[in-house]
Every structure is written in C-alpha cells, then in structure tokens.
Amino acid sequence: MKKILLIFTFLLALFLRTYRLADFPAGPNMDEVSQGYTAYSILKTGKDEWGQFLPLSPRSFGDYRAPLYTYLLIPAVAIFGLNDFAIRFPAAVIGSLAVIVLYFLVKELLKDEKLALAAAFFLAINPWHISLSRGAFEASLHVFFFPLGFWLFLKGLKNLRWLFLSSFILGVNLFSYYAPRFFTPLAVVLLLYFFRKEFFKKRINLIFVVIFALFLLLSVITFLSGGKTRVSDTSLWKPTDNWSGLAARQYEAVWNGLSPAEEKIFNNKISFVAVNFYKQYLDYFSPNFLFSRGPVEATYGMIPGRGVLYLFELPLIICSVYLIVKRKRKEEILILFLLFLSPMAAALAKGERAANRAIPMLPLWQILSALGLFGLWEFLKKRVSMTVFNFYFLAMSIVFLFFFLEDYFYHAPISNAPNMSYGWRQVSSFLEEKVNSYQTIVVSKKFSEPQIAIAYFLKIDPAIVQQFSPSWLSYQEKGLLFVDQLPEYNLGKFVFRNFHFPEDQKSDVLFIGKEEDFAGVKGNIEKIIYYPGPERKIALEVVSFNERK
C-alpha cells in the first residue's frame, strides 16, 4: 500500500509540474531563454554564444550563472528542439523526482515510512516548489540534489560506496545555483558534526571530505573567474542607492548635534549591512512570506500576494518545533539547524523576499509539516479516529491545492506576464515571415537583453551569434555590468538601441518596441501583442513606416 501511495504522490507531482508546461508560467523570461540558447549553442558548436568552450560559469548577459542546469538542458534540446517545453522539461522532471528523493531521505533519517510519505506529499503539492519547477529556473535543482546527497551520506555511514557518491552529488549541487553554493558547505559541516561518531569511525571516510573539498575549490575558482560579478551586483555591500541612504542618516544625526566621528560608530557600512541582513533574514521566517504575501517579485514564475506554504501548515510547523525541542532527537534538531542556515544567502542579497534565493529552505519546511502532522495525530488519536483525521487532512490539502491551481492558471498569467518577458514567442512567427523583407530591424532597449530573445525565438545559428558577441564585450571595457547597458549593439540586421523619431522613419526599417516607444508617432502597425487579461495591455508593437499601396 505504501508503494502505491508513493507512486501516486510522484504521478501527482509530475502532473502538477508538466501540465501545459510550455504555456505556464507566462513567458518564458529572459533567464529561461538564455539558459535554452546557451544549451543549444553548446549542443551545436561545443561553445556558448560567447564562443567559450564548455564554460563552467556561463557568461549569460554579463552576470554569469551556475552551469548545472545549462548542461542538463542539452539532452532535452537535442530531443525536443529549441522550444519552451524543452527548456522547462528537465526542471519539471527533476522537481518531480525530488518528491521521491525526499521520501527516501526522511525514511532513512527519521526511520518512519509514514512520515516520509507525508513529507513527500507536502512537497508534491507545495506552491513554491511547483512554481519553480515549472520554469527553466536553476534554483529548483537544489531541492533534488541536496536531499539526494544527504540521503546518500546517511547510507554511506554504513556502506562506503554511498559516501563517495554523496560527496559527488553534494559537490555537483555547488554548481546548481548561487544560494546552494553558500548553503551546501555549511550543511556539510553540520552533517559531519551531528554524525561525527559514525563518520570518524573509519579514516577512509575522510575521502568524502577530500572529494567535496575538490568540488568546493573548483566552485571557488569559477566564482572568482566570473560568478563574483553576479554576487557583487546583488550583494548588500553594493546597495542600489550607492549608500545615499546611509549618508542621509549620517547627515541627519550630525545636523542634530552629533559629531561625524561619533555618528559613524552608530551608522557605517558594517552596521548598515548587518541591520539589513538580520531584517531580511527574519523576513524569510515571517508569516508574511510563508503564508500570506509570499515573494515580492514574479520574475521566476511565483505569485506575489500568495504565501509559499499553505496556511493549514502553520499549526503543523508550530507543533513540530515544540516536539523537536521537547524530544531533543539529534536527527530532528539537525533539520532545525539546517533550516536556520537556509535563508542566509538570500538575506545577504539585495531585494526583499526572493523565493528563488531562499530555495535551500525547501524541502525542510515539508519535513517539519510532516512531523507536526504526526505529532498532532498523537495528541488527537484518543479523541478522533484515524479515518476521520486522514479524511480531514486530505480534504484540507485538496481544497488548498485547488485554490492555488485556480490562482496559478487563471490569475497569475495576467499579473505575472509583464515580469516574465511575455510576447516574444507570439511575435516570433511574424518575424520569421518578415525578417527577409527589411534590411534593418531595430529593437528597443526598453526590453531587457532583447538580443537573446531574437537568437532563441528565431533559432539563429549559434555560429552566427558567436561572430557578433565579441563586439558586445565592450560593455566590460566601458565599466558596465550588462550587455543591454551598451548604447547600441547588433546581431546581424537586428540593431538594439533606443528609437530616434522622426529621423528613424525610414522605409526599409522595421521597429519592435513597447507602446511608449511609439508615443506620438504615426506609422504602420504590423503586429501588436497583448498581455493576457481583459484589459488588453500592449506587450510589444511591431511598426514600419513604409508606404502602403
């Protein structure tokens, strides 16, 4: 019966993550498109779009990214072609398999198969995990690789071969996303500490440390060669206001009579970062993030205004924390310690409540929910029959899941589409027909990194892109962070720059822009793409100025 329930849970997770995968979330966004085209370029030429052979830190738009998802994409693109389904498929499958891995981890760690089934079910229906698993978002890989490495570590305490495999999997997880790169080494230290008696019984077990250390060293090298650009740009040490907020606070105190030297004791860069860190750290544990408002941005397919956990899990989590503190079992305490570490990378980054950066918190919340569920059952079993308890829990789960699905499929596309670079897929078929009719096609720089959208949706030969991308590197020479900060650059006949009307009104030029790009300008509207929703807001416009017969 338990095997049947596990299979059902996996199939449920797979359905929730693959149903109309190409259409939801609305998009794809530019990060997904970049992932797909880099994989396509490596598949076709062995090099990314920048001409780098098998990169360990793909440059992307100039911010670099972790490489694991890019390489996992290559087989999918080879089989299904370069399309939205292909680039999202690996995340959906790996996200579904994460449910199975969590089952085996909890079963091995807590020695309770029913508890393991409950944790797997909570992950299968979790809105946070469903949303991140339905896009080409590398953050979701951690939810598979870390529990897998954790489970293999536990098995490796009894059988050495599993320990070697664990070090490999945990090492690979360092290349899944930047938050796991920070979290995983700390988690490994915790594992070694909590299971020190079992681990250090055999000296040969130290090979685990050696293998993981080699992966860690490689991740540091790739970080220093490119990844640090992305981290430094998003770090609290590089605030968006360039420290003007701190300067204003210092000036205010000095104006009120405190000396500049005294004021710097209270307000300085270190105190500024520390205060913002603890505020953001606590915010990831707040009911506001977990159960009501959720993440701030919708860029990664999440739904702002909706918690990342279900509200009915709140009493279960409270119950589980109470039981863990009361029972003092080291395996359960370890889960709490891992949870306390999990949002640290997110809290060190600029921006409020980013669900992708806090991904190490999954699937730890689901383990706590499962612990709380069985703790609640132990409390109620003398008052309520198991049948009634199971029925109530299942009914609550179904109701909350259905409300989430209604929100995800019928409301989120309307609110999220502007954040997901919606419209490029829809305009691509028009461009395929018209691309040879114009000598020049100018694309507005109001779009974020439009060059990769053109390359992806028109399936431009990577060898052609590699001819033009070296000129884009001038963004570095000019001290810029991203390619689209260049005033002008091109990809063949596609030119990416701001529009200059009326001098741009040439008959042999096609313009792709946003509605505001054409304000006050009369031209021939060749194509309009609208965002989903009854308001029919314009996502993209394609305009020409050629005389029509």
TINULO-128290 format. One line per field, with one value per residue (C-alpha): residue number from 1; residue in three letters; x, y, z. Coordinates in steps of 0.02 Angstrom, whole numbers, padded with zeros to 5 digits, m for minus. Layout:
% TINULO-128290
num [NUM/...]
residuo [ALA/...]
u [X/...]
v [Y/...]
w [Z/...]
END
This chain:
% TINULO-128290
num [1/2/3/4/5/6/7/8/9/10/11/12/13/14/15/16/17/18/19/20/21/22/23/24/25/26/27/28/29/30/31/32/33/34/35/36/37/38/39/40/41/42/43/44/45/46/47/48/49/50/51/52/53/54/55/56/57/58/59/60/61/62/63/64/65/66/67/68/69/70/71/72/73/74/75/76/77/78/79/80/81/82/83/84/85/86/87/88/89/90/91/92/93/94/95/96/97/98/99/100/101/102/103/104/105/106/107/108/109/110/111/112/113/114/115/116/117/118/119/120/121/122/123/124/125/126/127/128/129/130/131/132/133/134/135/136/137/138/139/140/141/142/143/144/145/146/147/148/149/150/151/152/153/154/155/156/157/158/159/160/161/162/163/164/165/166/167/168/169/170/171/172/173/174/175/176/177/178/179/180/181/182/183/184/185/186/187/188/189/190/191/192/193/194/195/196/197/198/199/200/201/202/203/204/205/206/207/208/209/210/211/212/213/214/215/216/217/218/219/220/221/222/223/224/225/226/227/228/229/230/231/232/233/234/235/236/237/238/239/240/241/242/243/244/245/246/247/248/249/250/251/252/253/254/255/256/257/258/259/260/261/262/263/264/265/266/267/268/269/270/271/272/273/274/275/276/277/278/279/280/281/282/283/284/285/286/287/288/289/290/291/292/293/294/295/296/297/298/299/300/301/302/303/304/305/306/307/308/309/310/311/312/313/314/315/316/317/318/319/320/321/322/323/324/325/326/327/328/329/330/331/332/333/334/335/336/337/338/339/340/341/342/343/344/345/346/347/348/349/350/351/352/353/354/355/356/357/358/359/360/361/362/363/364/365/366/367/368/369/370/371/372/373/374/375/376/377/378/379/380/381/382/383/384/385/386/387/388/389/390/391/392/393/394/395/396/397/398/399/400/401/402/403/404/405/406/407/408/409/410/411/412/413/414/415/416/417/418/419/420/421/422/423/424/425/426/427/428/429/430/431/432/433/434/435/436/437/438/439/440/441/442/443/444/445/446/447/448/449/450/451/452/453/454/455/456/457/458/459/460/461/462/463/464/465/466/467/468/469/470/471/472/473/474/475/476/477/478/479/480/481/482/483/484/485/486/487/488/489/490/491/492/493/494/495/496/497/498/499/500/501/502/503/504/505/506/507/508/509/510/511/512/513/514/515/516/517/518/519/520/521/522/523/524/525/526/527/528/529/530/531/532/533/534/535/536/537/538/539/540/541/542/543/544/545/546/547/548/549]
residuo [MET/LYS/LYS/ILE/LEU/LEU/ILE/PHE/THR/PHE/LEU/LEU/ALA/LEU/PHE/LEU/ARG/THR/TYR/ARG/LEU/ALA/ASP/PHE/PRO/ALA/GLY/PRO/ASN/MET/ASP/GLU/VAL/SER/GLN/GLY/TYR/THR/ALA/TYR/SER/ILE/LEU/LYS/THR/GLY/LYS/ASP/GLU/TRP/GLY/GLN/PHE/LEU/PRO/LEU/SER/PRO/ARG/SER/PHE/GLY/ASP/TYR/ARG/ALA/PRO/LEU/TYR/THR/TYR/LEU/LEU/ILE/PRO/ALA/VAL/ALA/ILE/PHE/GLY/LEU/ASN/ASP/PHE/ALA/ILE/ARG/PHE/PRO/ALA/ALA/VAL/ILE/GLY/SER/LEU/ALA/VAL/ILE/VAL/LEU/TYR/PHE/LEU/VAL/LYS/GLU/LEU/LEU/LYS/ASP/GLU/LYS/LEU/ALA/LEU/ALA/ALA/ALA/PHE/PHE/LEU/ALA/ILE/ASN/PRO/TRP/HIS/ILE/SER/LEU/SER/ARG/GLY/ALA/PHE/GLU/ALA/SER/LEU/HIS/VAL/PHE/PHE/PHE/PRO/LEU/GLY/PHE/TRP/LEU/PHE/LEU/LYS/GLY/LEU/LYS/ASN/LEU/ARG/TRP/LEU/PHE/LEU/SER/SER/PHE/ILE/LEU/GLY/VAL/ASN/LEU/PHE/SER/TYR/TYR/ALA/PRO/ARG/PHE/PHE/THR/PRO/LEU/ALA/VAL/VAL/LEU/LEU/LEU/TYR/PHE/PHE/ARG/LYS/GLU/PHE/PHE/LYS/LYS/ARG/ILE/ASN/LEU/ILE/PHE/VAL/VAL/ILE/PHE/ALA/LEU/PHE/LEU/LEU/LEU/SER/VAL/ILE/THR/PHE/LEU/SER/GLY/GLY/LYS/THR/ARG/VAL/SER/ASP/THR/SER/LEU/TRP/LYS/PRO/THR/ASP/ASN/TRP/SER/GLY/LEU/ALA/ALA/ARG/GLN/TYR/GLU/ALA/VAL/TRP/ASN/GLY/LEU/SER/PRO/ALA/GLU/GLU/LYS/ILE/PHE/ASN/ASN/LYS/ILE/SER/PHE/VAL/ALA/VAL/ASN/PHE/TYR/LYS/GLN/TYR/LEU/ASP/TYR/PHE/SER/PRO/ASN/PHE/LEU/PHE/SER/ARG/GLY/PRO/VAL/GLU/ALA/THR/TYR/GLY/MET/ILE/PRO/GLY/ARG/GLY/VAL/LEU/TYR/LEU/PHE/GLU/LEU/PRO/LEU/ILE/ILE/CYS/SER/VAL/TYR/LEU/ILE/VAL/LYS/ARG/LYS/ARG/LYS/GLU/GLU/ILE/LEU/ILE/LEU/PHE/LEU/LEU/PHE/LEU/SER/PRO/MET/ALA/ALA/ALA/LEU/ALA/LYS/GLY/GLU/ARG/ALA/ALA/ASN/ARG/ALA/ILE/PRO/MET/LEU/PRO/LEU/TRP/GLN/ILE/LEU/SER/ALA/LEU/GLY/LEU/PHE/GLY/LEU/TRP/GLU/PHE/LEU/LYS/LYS/ARG/VAL/SER/MET/THR/VAL/PHE/ASN/PHE/TYR/PHE/LEU/ALA/MET/SER/ILE/VAL/PHE/LEU/PHE/PHE/PHE/LEU/GLU/ASP/TYR/PHE/TYR/HIS/ALA/PRO/ILE/SER/ASN/ALA/PRO/ASN/MET/SER/TYR/GLY/TRP/ARG/GLN/VAL/SER/SER/PHE/LEU/GLU/GLU/LYS/VAL/ASN/SER/TYR/GLN/THR/ILE/VAL/VAL/SER/LYS/LYS/PHE/SER/GLU/PRO/GLN/ILE/ALA/ILE/ALA/TYR/PHE/LEU/LYS/ILE/ASP/PRO/ALA/ILE/VAL/GLN/GLN/PHE/SER/PRO/SER/TRP/LEU/SER/TYR/GLN/GLU/LYS/GLY/LEU/LEU/PHE/VAL/ASP/GLN/LEU/PRO/GLU/TYR/ASN/LEU/GLY/LYS/PHE/VAL/PHE/ARG/ASN/PHE/HIS/PHE/PRO/GLU/ASP/GLN/LYS/SER/ASP/VAL/LEU/PHE/ILE/GLY/LYS/GLU/GLU/ASP/PHE/ALA/GLY/VAL/LYS/GLY/ASN/ILE/GLU/LYS/ILE/ILE/TYR/TYR/PRO/GLY/PRO/GLU/ARG/LYS/ILE/ALA/LEU/GLU/VAL/VAL/SER/PHE/ASN/GLU/ARG/LYS]
u [00000/00141/00223/00059/00042/00220/00189/00028/00119/00253/00125/00029/00191/00233/00061/00065/00235/00208/00027/00034/00214/00255/00111/00127/00209/00179/00340/00471/00575/00747/00839/00748/00781/00965/00977/00898/01003/01166/01124/01077/01240/01344/01247/01280/01458/01529/01537/01416/01353/01510/01624/01681/01713/01610/01603/01594/01523/01418/01427/01240/01210/01369/01310/01366/01269/01289/01314/01221/01050/01127/01210/01056/00962/01070/00987/00813/00853/00930/00771/00632/00718/00742/00571/00486/00436/00613/00696/00571/00558/00716/00662/00488/00555/00691/00563/00451/00594/00635/00474/00542/00712/00633/00536/00696/00788/00654/00635/00822/00843/00689/00653/00468/00393/00225/00314/00417/00258/00182/00337/00341/00157/00182/00322/00219/00080/00188/00154/00333/00408/00276/00306/00495/00490/00383/00514/00693/00746/00908/00864/00743/00886/00941/00779/00833/01022/01042/00916/00992/01167/01102/01017/01172/01277/01166/01179/01365/01389/01353/01421/01572/01524/01369/01477/01585/01430/01362/01517/01498/01313/01339/01486/01378/01248/01375/01350/01161/01133/01222/01119/01163/01345/01338/01223/01295/01469/01386/01264/01407/01493/01331/01315/01492/01463/01296/01357/01539/01539/01480/01582/01752/01750/01844/01985/01943/01783/01890/01895/01718/01792/01930/01811/01690/01836/01894/01720/01718/01887/01826/01669/01777/01886/01736/01663/01820/01828/01654/01523/01579/01510/01333/01356/01437/01298/01162/01254/01202/01378/01325/01160/01054/01060/01252/01249/01148/01025/01168/01241/01072/01055/01231/01195/01033/01123/01264/01138/01058/01223/01318/01496/01538/01658/01529/01392/01500/01503/01316/01293/01426/01434/01456/01308/01204/01236/01212/01044/00980/01042/00950/00792/00791/00842/00695/00579/00605/00536/00391/00209/00207/00324/00272/00083/00014/00114/00247/00388/00398/00438/00356/00509/00530/00350/00300/00138/00163/00024/00019/00119/00246/00168/m00015/m00096/m00151/00034/00058/m00009/00085/00250/00220/00180/00337/00452/00376/00402/00581/00629/00541/00609/00787/00818/00976/00904/00757/00867/00978/00828/00803/00986/00984/00828/00911/01056/00950/00900/01070/01122/00954/00969/01141/01070/00980/00792/00652/00581/00656/00589/00724/00865/00784/00769/00876/00726/00643/00611/00648/00479/00393/00485/00427/00249/00253/00325/00189/00053/00100/00128/m00048/m00113/m00029/m00118/m00289/m00290/m00387/m00520/m00529/m00523/m00381/m00506/m00582/m00410/m00344/m00501/m00492/m00307/m00333/m00485/m00388/m00244/m00358/m00452/m00293/m00213/m00364/m00365/m00181/m00208/m00352/m00239/m00091/m00181/m00316/m00248/m00058/m00034/m00118/m00019/00146/00159/00245/00378/00406/00453/00289/00263/00422/00356/00199/00293/00421/00312/00281/00467/00506/00398/00458/00641/00697/00589/00690/00872/00869/00760/00780/00733/00702/00823/00673/00668/00789/00925/00823/00968/00946/00759/00795/00926/00815/00647/00716/00836/00982/01134/01249/01398/01322/01292/01471/01529/01440/01454/01640/01589/01465/01609/01642/01518/01661/01785/01659/01635/01457/01379/01265/01261/01100/01181/01278/01204/01195/01244/01185/01156/01158/01020/00947/01003/00970/00957/00835/00722/00753/00599/00566/00739/00713/00563/00645/00552/00672/00673/00558/00540/00499/00460/00343/00191/00281/00418/00292/00202/00156/00224/00114/00167/00102/00062/00117/00085/00025/00050/m00061/m00031/m00158/m00310/m00468/m00379/m00278/m00122/00009/00164/00251/00218/00295/00290/00352/00349/00348/00215/00072/m00007]
v [00000/00121/00092/00130/00292/00341/00307/00407/00551/00551/00547/00689/00790/00751/00805/00967/01009/00960/01003/01137/01165/01272/01392/01416/01518/01652/01690/01621/01755/01807/01697/01544/01597/01623/01451/01372/01461/01428/01242/01249/01336/01208/01066/01135/01202/01145/01329/01450/01604/01698/01568/01495/01308/01209/01351/01312/01486/01537/01724/01744/01933/01978/01922/01739/01593/01421/01292/01136/01173/01229/01059/00964/01057/00992/00818/00896/01021/00881/00777/00908/01051/01229/01273/01321/01144/01079/01211/01184/00994/00950/01061/00982/00804/00838/00929/00777/00659/00770/00704/00526/00578/00667/00510/00406/00541/00557/00368/00348/00495/00479/00292/00318/00271/00356/00516/00502/00483/00636/00743/00686/00730/00902/00935/00868/00996/01140/01301/01364/01206/01185/01362/01350/01176/01234/01354/01341/01406/01328/01365/01218/01092/01109/01028/00869/00866/00916/00790/00658/00696/00699/00530/00453/00524/00433/00271/00298/00292/00106/00075/00171/00172/00276/00401/00430/00455/00575/00685/00690/00738/00870/00936/00946/01042/01182/01215/01214/01394/01528/01506/01319/01365/01461/01340/01170/01186/01244/01099/00975/01041/01013/00836/00795/00868/00783/00614/00631/00468/00365/00461/00462/00278/00243/00353/00310/00409/00565/00536/00609/00772/00770/00743/00877/00996/00975/01021/01168/01227/01216/01314/01450/01459/01477/01605/01711/01695/01763/01718/01853/01982/01923/01905/02075/02157/02081/02094/02207/02279/02360/02446/02511/02689/02685/02714/02875/02814/02786/02958/03040/02957/03012/03190/03192/03145/03269/03407/03368/03392/03226/03236/03146/03029/02984/02959/02836/02724/02701/02714/02643/02518/02370/02417/02455/02283/02196/02280/02244/02065/02023/02110/02011/01851/01862/01910/01738/01659/01781/01728/01868/01773/01597/01608/01773/01891/01773/01836/02015/01979/01870/01854/01669/01615/01644/01729/01886/01903/01715/01627/01496/01372/01331/01412/01244/01201/01339/01241/01087/01181/01256/01082/01007/01140/01108/00920/00939/01048/00930/00765/00827/00694/00741/00698/00816/00952/00940/00987/01144/01192/01168/01274/01414/01414/01402/01586/01661/01683/01763/01881/01939/01991/02150/02142/02080/01904/01821/01643/01580/01640/01559/01390/01297/01312/01180/01040/01071/01153/00998/00886/00998/00994/00804/00796/00914/00813/00654/00748/00817/00642/00577/00714/00683/00495/00463/00587/00562/00406/00388/00381/00548/00626/00565/00621/00795/00814/00753/00866/01017/00978/00961/01122/01224/01144/01185/01365/01378/01299/01417/01562/01493/01452/01586/01739/01729/01739/01909/01983/01895/01912/02085/02014/01860/01948/01893/01922/01866/01693/01768/01891/01764/01687/01860/01898/01733/01788/01969/01954/01948/02096/02225/02275/02330/02284/02399/02329/02445/02440/02459/02269/02176/02089/02076/02000/01832/01833/01860/01722/01600/01625/01638/01495/01591/01482/01492/01510/01674/01737/01694/01810/01960/01926/01976/02156/02151/02127/02313/02327/02269/02394/02533/02476/02416/02264/02200/02194/02292/02441/02473/02620/02516/02343/02223/02044/02038/02151/02168/02328/02355/02539/02675/02745/02919/02987/03069/03036/02848/02845/02752/02638/02492/02482/02381/02431/02319/02410/02446/02556/02706/02691/02745/02881/03024/02933/02881/02725/02562/02443/02275/02174/02202/02076/02097/02037/01908/01983/02080/02249/02203/02297/02302/02197/02228/02327/02299/02457/02507/02671/02605/02672/02550/02531]
w [00000/00044/m00126/m00211/m00113/m00158/m00343/m00334/m00249/m00384/m00525/m00443/m00430/m00612/m00673/m00573/m00646/m00829/m00870/m01007/m00963/m01114/m01076/m00888/m00819/m00950/m01039/m01045/m00961/m01023/m00896/m00964/m01143/m01105/m01025/m01178/m01307/m01215/m01211/m01396/m01438/m01342/m01424/m01598/m01580/m01413/m01364/m01283/m01376/m01325/m01405/m01238/m01248/m01121/m00993/m00807/m00773/m00924/m00952/m00990/m01006/m00914/m00742/m00761/m00689/m00614/m00754/m00698/m00773/m00937/m00961/m00905/m01042/m01183/m01198/m01189/m01327/m01431/m01415/m01419/m01510/m01452/m01381/m01219/m01174/m01196/m01087/m00945/m00955/m00855/m00709/m00708/m00709/m00580/m00473/m00478/m00436/m00287/m00208/m00217/m00151/m00003/00039/00049/00145/00280/00290/00316/00435/00545/00522/00488/00320/00352/00399/00240/00135/00216/00184/00002/m00018/00058/m00067/m00212/m00183/m00121/m00219/m00201/m00273/m00409/m00470/m00475/m00554/m00699/m00769/m00826/m00656/m00594/m00412/m00408/m00437/m00256/m00195/m00285/m00267/m00085/m00014/m00128/m00064/00115/00095/00017/00159/00286/00188/00169/00357/00338/00162/00098/m00085/m00048/00046/m00108/m00214/m00083/m00093/m00282/m00277/m00143/m00245/m00401/m00300/m00281/m00467/m00464/m00405/m00304/m00144/m00131/m00162/00003/00096/00048/00130/00292/00282/00255/00412/00509/00442/00494/00666/00701/00639/00695/00794/00646/00516/00601/00646/00485/00422/00244/00265/00254/00067/00071/00135/00005/m00141/m00081/m00049/m00229/m00292/m00172/m00236/m00415/m00371/m00290/m00445/m00561/m00440/m00448/m00638/m00667/m00540/m00420/m00542/m00511/m00324/m00304/m00405/m00295/m00129/00015/00002/m00162/m00120/m00262/m00193/m00186/00003/m00013/00119/00241/00201/00230/00400/00450/00395/00494/00656/00626/00591/00760/00851/00846/00782/00618/00709/00842/00712/00615/00768/00751/00563/00450/00308/00425/00535/00380/00306/00475/00507/00332/00344/00504/00444/00283/00371/00492/00349/00270/00429/00442/00416/00289/00173/00218/00224/00160/00047/m00019/m00131/m00192/m00375/m00506/m00617/m00576/m00601/m00421/m00369/m00264/m00137/m00105/00031/m00016/00105/00138/00288/00359/00380/00509/00660/00598/00595/00767/00833/00754/00829/01000/00983/00920/01068/01188/01119/01082/00949/00855/00684/00710/00785/00631/00522/00627/00614/00425/00416/00515/00390/00234/00204/00243/00061/00020/00168/00108/m00060/m00108/m00126/m00016/m00008/m00163/m00167/m00285/m00171/m00019/m00107/00024/00141/00033/00074/00259/00287/00218/00341/00484/00419/00415/00591/00651/00566/00658/00819/00803/00771/00929/01026/00947/00922/01084/01030/00841/00735/00610/00466/00514/00541/00373/00283/00359/00316/00138/00114/00178/00061/m00090/m00053/m00031/m00185/m00293/m00236/m00281/m00452/m00490/m00446/m00544/m00707/m00714/m00624/m00616/m00807/m00805/m00662/m00700/m00889/m00884/m00767/m00875/m01039/m01116/m01302/m01387/m01425/m01502/m01613/m01673/m01809/m01882/m01881/m01967/m02113/m02120/m02073/m02256/m02307/m02212/m02217/m02036/m01887/m01737/m01567/m01420/m01273/m01158/m01169/m01056/m01157/m01319/m01417/m01332/m01368/m01554/m01556/m01462/m01546/m01722/m01688/m01760/m01795/m01643/m01760/m01820/m01643/m01598/m01739/m01662/m01475/m01462/m01503/m01360/m01238/m01250/m01105/m00992/m01062/m01027/m00847/m00875/m00793/m00930/m01120/m01136/m01049/m01210/m01305/m01464/m01525/m01657/m01710/m01899/m01964/m01788/m01703/m01519/m01469/m01421/m01556/m01627/m01711/m01832/m01908/m01888/m02004/m02147/m02267/m02255/m02064/m01951/m01768/m01620/m01459/m01316/m01330/m01255/m01388/m01519/m01422/m01538/m01690/m01837/m01928/m01997/m01856/m01923/m01765/m01587/m01448/m01296/m01120/m01059/m00975/m01011/m01009/m01166/m01117/m01254/m01229/m01397/m01554/m01724/m01830/m02002/m02097/m02275/m02392/m02416/m02585]
END
